[in-house]
Amino acid sequence: MSGELPRQRFVLDTSLFITEEIRRGDESLESAVIRLFDLIATARLELNISCYVPPSIHDELATMLRERDVDETVFSRLDTWVVRKSPDRYGVTIPANIVYNFIDEMSDRVDRGLRVSEQAIREVEQLDPDALASDPTDDGREEYMTDADRILSNMRDKYRGALRQGVLDSREDFDLLILARELDAGVVTEDRGIISWADEFGLRYVRGGQFPTLLEEYLRAAGLEDES
């Protein structure tokens, strides 16, 4: 059957394997990932569907899985059924408009980050400065420091959101998109920044949590019911 079907390719992001959206009920991460690899294997053998990861994504994923203490079976199936391929960074071209939009967006995000910092400074200015001069064991100083720490923590969260949320912020993300463009493949991810830029690159994409269901539907339509 595989010879009769046009080849379909997907490039997989780390977030696909980590998201809880791929789990069924109380299923563990390890069981969900093994079930996903079984689907990928069947789709490759029966439907001519190939899945890829750039080496940078592979290394990132392997690190995250080891931190979660999964069985070696997971790594064996990863290396067997998911093709590791470096993107052709020299051969793949990117329209100038994409770079223009990226620069424009980053400029806007820097401005938003500055506004977040300015707001935090104004909040600190509202705190009682006399508390700084109080005795180290004085409750007033402890309260002041707690408020200052709270403001700093909030500023970090908002600053990170302003500069990084929904944007390409790593080489791994860029490798993923370049490889997908090179292979004319669909991108599989739960990362909103990657999804946004997949649109910019004109790439197909699938939400990570929907990918197992998509493979199951392909297999069902081909008369190969999933028995897992």
Secondary structure, 3 states (H helix, E strand, C coil): CHHHCCCEEEEECHHHHHCHHHCCCCCCHHHHHHHHHHHHHHHHHHHCEEEEECHHHHHHHHHHHHHCCCCHHHHHHHHHHEEECCCCCCCCCCCHHHHHHHHHHHHHHHHHHHHHHHHHHHHHHCCCHHHHHCCCCCHHHHHHHHHHHHHHHHHHHHHHHHHHCCCCCCHHHHHHHHHHHHHCCEEEECCHHHHHHHHHHCCCEEEHHHHHHHHHHHHHHCCCCCCC
